[in-house]
Amino acid sequence: MSLSEKQRRHLRKLAHDLKPLVIIGQAGLTENVVTEIDSTLAHHELIKVRLNAGDKSAKQAMIDEILQQTGADWVLSIGHICAIYRPAEKPKIELPK
């Protein structure tokens, strides 16, 4: 699923007040962390993840890997925080058309 710019703006507004639900530590993006992100997405749909990566390219590579393994869409990245979205089977968040 690819988000339109209007949908991404809507999700950014919703993500603004969220706290990071998953924190990726020094061990990096392990299988357990990906499983935790996947289950958290299934429950919340829109989450923030804190990435403890060194440089910008390492953070982007980690975000790309998360998106690929979970089937989620990128919403925003600010500093060490990124927000991702994946609709649930019964979506709670209604996206604009």
N, C-alpha and C positions, 0 to 999 in steps of 0.2 A: 504494500500500500504506500502510495506517495501522497504526502500532504500538500495541499495548495498553500499559497502564502497567507491567504485569509484564515485558513484553519490553523496554520502555525502561529499566527499572531494571537488567535483565540487561546491556544494552548499556552503560549508564553504568559498571557495574563493570568491564567489559572495556576501556572507553575511558580509565579512570583513569590507567593507566601509559603510554598512548600519547603520543608527541611529535607536534607539528603537522607534517604532511607537505606541506601547501601553505600558503604565506604570501602574502596579498594585500597588495601594497605601495601606494605613493602613487598609482599609476596607477589603482587601483581594480579593479573586477571587469571585466576585459577578456575578449574572446573566447578568447584563449590561456589565461587563467587558468581559465575554465570548462572548456575542453578538458582541461587538466591535472587538474582536480578529477574530471572524468568518467572519465578513464583510471585515476586513482588509486583511485577507488571500484570500478571494474571489477576491479582487482587485489586490493585490501585489504578491501572491503566496508564497514569501519568506519574512518573517518579523523577526524583533528582538523585544523581549518583556523584559521590565525591571521588575524584581520581587523584591519587598521590603518585603522579608521574613527574619525572624531572623536567623535560622540556616540552615545547609545544608540539613537536612532531610525534613524540612518544604518547602524549595525551590523545592526539588525533588518531593515532594507530589503535590505541586502546578503545576509543569510542567506535571506530569503524568495526573492530572485532566484536564489540558488544552488540552493535546493530545487526551484524551478520548472523551471529549465533542466536539472537533472541527474536529476530524478525521485527524489531521495533523501528520506529522512525525518530530521527533526531529533531529536537525542538529548539534547544538553545545550548550554548556553552559560554560560561563566564568564569574566567580564572580556572580553578580546579573543579568546578561544578558543571555538570551537564544534565539536561533534562531530556528524557526520552518518553515516547508514547507508543502504546500498542493497544488497540481496542480489545476489550474482553468479549467473550462469547455473547454476553448480554451487556452491551455498552452502557456505562453510567454517564459518560461524558458525551453530550450531543454536540457534534461538530457542525459549523455552518457549511452550507453548500457552496 
